[in-house]
Amino acid sequence: MDAFTTGLLQRIRATESDLHRAQETGDDFLVEVEQSELDDLHRLAADHGVELDVQHA
């Protein structure tokens, strides 16, 4: 796995964690921010042919 893919997958995992934390604390604004970031990261992965496992879909 190259550095780009590794970094992208790490960013996705971190953003998912931040999203879940925002959901748990009821921070609706932060939920929207993190969800938007996650959507962008998924789009970036698709654009570069990075396959995400089921837990990241």
C-alpha positions, 0 to 999 in steps of 0.5 A: 500500500502506498503512502497516499492510500495509507494516509487517506485511510487514516484520515477516513478512520479519524474522521469517522471517529470524530463524526461518531464523537460529535453524534454522541455529544449532540453537536449538530454543526460538527456532525455536518462538518465531519459528515461533509469531510467524510463524503469528500474523503470517500469521493477522493478515494473513489477518484483514485481507485482506493477501495474501502472495506465495508466498515468505511462505506 
